Amino acid sequence: MLFPLEQHLAARGRHFTLLTVTNHVQKIRRKLNVLNRTQAIGKALALRILNP
């Protein structure tokens, strides 16, 4: 997951608005049923969505 500054840089580097990036991050957290980015990373690793 991205931190606020990283969200801003991701949005700027890919010509998305910050709101778009923030919305996508929120949707990912909701789908994983977690409260924060740390939990999302842990769950994604456990589900093998992300590689370590």
C-alpha atoms as an extended CHARMM CRD file, in Angstrom:
* protein
*
        52  EXT
         1         1  MET       CA              0.0000000000        0.0000000000        0.0000000000  PROA      1               0.0000000000
         2         2  LEU       CA              1.0310000000        3.5410000000       -0.4330000000  PROA      2               0.0000000000
         3         3  PHE       CA              1.6590000000        6.2160000000        2.1580000000  PROA      3               0.0000000000
         4         4  PRO       CA              0.1280000000        9.6690000000        1.5410000000  PROA      4               0.0000000000
         5         5  LEU       CA              3.2920000000       11.1280000000       -0.0120000000  PROA      5               0.0000000000
         6         6  GLU       CA              3.7610000000        8.0060000000       -2.1170000000  PROA      6               0.0000000000
         7         7  GLN       CA              0.1250000000        8.2580000000       -3.2220000000  PROA      7               0.0000000000
         8         8  HSD       CA              0.7780000000       11.8140000000       -4.3550000000  PROA      8               0.0000000000
         9         9  LEU       CA              3.9050000000       10.8000000000       -6.2670000000  PROA      9               0.0000000000
        10        10  ALA       CA              2.1580000000        7.7890000000       -7.8320000000  PROA      10              0.0000000000
        11        11  ALA       CA             -0.6930000000        9.9900000000       -8.9760000000  PROA      11              0.0000000000
        12        12  ARG       CA              1.6240000000       12.6230000000      -10.4130000000  PROA      12              0.0000000000
        13        13  GLY       CA              3.9380000000       10.1330000000      -12.1250000000  PROA      13              0.0000000000
        14        14  ARG       CA              1.0710000000        8.3180000000      -13.8270000000  PROA      14              0.0000000000
        15        15  HSD       CA             -1.1300000000       11.3250000000      -14.5790000000  PROA      15              0.0000000000
        16        16  PHE       CA             -3.8820000000       10.2450000000      -12.1600000000  PROA      16              0.0000000000
        17        17  THR       CA             -5.4000000000       12.5350000000       -9.6080000000  PROA      17              0.0000000000
        18        18  LEU       CA             -4.5340000000       12.0060000000       -5.9580000000  PROA      18              0.0000000000
        19        19  LEU       CA             -8.2220000000       11.3070000000       -5.3350000000  PROA      19              0.0000000000
        20        20  THR       CA             -8.1590000000        8.4360000000       -7.8490000000  PROA      20              0.0000000000
        21        21  VAL       CA             -5.1450000000        6.8110000000       -6.1860000000  PROA      21              0.0000000000
        22        22  THR       CA             -6.6320000000        7.3090000000       -2.7100000000  PROA      22              0.0000000000
        23        23  ASN       CA             -9.9310000000        5.7610000000       -3.8220000000  PROA      23              0.0000000000
        24        24  HSD       CA             -8.1620000000        2.7110000000       -5.2580000000  PROA      24              0.0000000000
        25        25  VAL       CA             -6.1950000000        2.2070000000       -2.0420000000  PROA      25              0.0000000000
        26        26  GLN       CA             -9.4120000000        2.4290000000       -0.0010000000  PROA      26              0.0000000000
        27        27  LYS       CA            -11.1410000000       -0.1060000000       -2.2750000000  PROA      27              0.0000000000
        28        28  ILE       CA             -8.2470000000       -2.5370000000       -1.8930000000  PROA      28              0.0000000000
        29        29  ARG       CA             -8.3870000000       -2.1990000000        1.8990000000  PROA      29              0.0000000000
        30        30  ARG       CA            -12.1560000000       -2.7730000000        1.8320000000  PROA      30              0.0000000000
        31        31  LYS       CA            -11.8660000000       -5.8720000000       -0.3670000000  PROA      31              0.0000000000
        32        32  LEU       CA             -9.2270000000       -7.3210000000        1.9340000000  PROA      32              0.0000000000
        33        33  ASN       CA            -11.4000000000       -6.4070000000        4.9360000000  PROA      33              0.0000000000
        34        34  VAL       CA             -8.5940000000       -4.5980000000        6.7770000000  PROA      34              0.0000000000
        35        35  LEU       CA             -8.3270000000       -1.2580000000        8.5590000000  PROA      35              0.0000000000
        36        36  ASN       CA             -4.9010000000       -0.0310000000        7.4900000000  PROA      36              0.0000000000
        37        37  ARG       CA             -2.0530000000       -0.4870000000        5.0080000000  PROA      37              0.0000000000
        38        38  THR       CA             -0.0110000000       -2.6790000000        7.3610000000  PROA      38              0.0000000000
        39        39  GLN       CA             -2.8690000000       -5.1410000000        7.7250000000  PROA      39              0.0000000000
        40        40  ALA       CA             -3.4440000000       -5.0520000000        3.9680000000  PROA      40              0.0000000000
        41        41  ILE       CA              0.1760000000       -6.0040000000        3.2780000000  PROA      41              0.0000000000
        42        42  GLY       CA              0.0190000000       -8.8420000000        5.8160000000  PROA      42              0.0000000000
        43        43  LYS       CA             -3.2090000000      -10.2190000000        4.4120000000  PROA      43              0.0000000000
        44        44  ALA       CA             -2.0470000000       -9.8870000000        0.7940000000  PROA      44              0.0000000000
        45        45  LEU       CA              1.1240000000      -11.8090000000        1.6680000000  PROA      45              0.0000000000
        46        46  ALA       CA             -0.9040000000      -14.4870000000        3.4770000000  PROA      46              0.0000000000
        47        47  LEU       CA             -3.2280000000      -14.8280000000        0.4850000000  PROA      47              0.0000000000
        48        48  ARG       CA             -0.2010000000      -14.9000000000       -1.8300000000  PROA      48              0.0000000000
        49        49  ILE       CA             -1.4590000000      -11.8690000000       -3.7370000000  PROA      49              0.0000000000
        50        50  LEU       CA              1.9690000000      -10.2830000000       -3.1430000000  PROA      50              0.0000000000
        51        51  ASN       CA              5.3360000000      -11.9640000000       -3.2230000000  PROA      51              0.0000000000
        52        52  PRO       CA              7.7260000000      -11.2750000000       -0.3220000000  PROA      52              0.0000000000
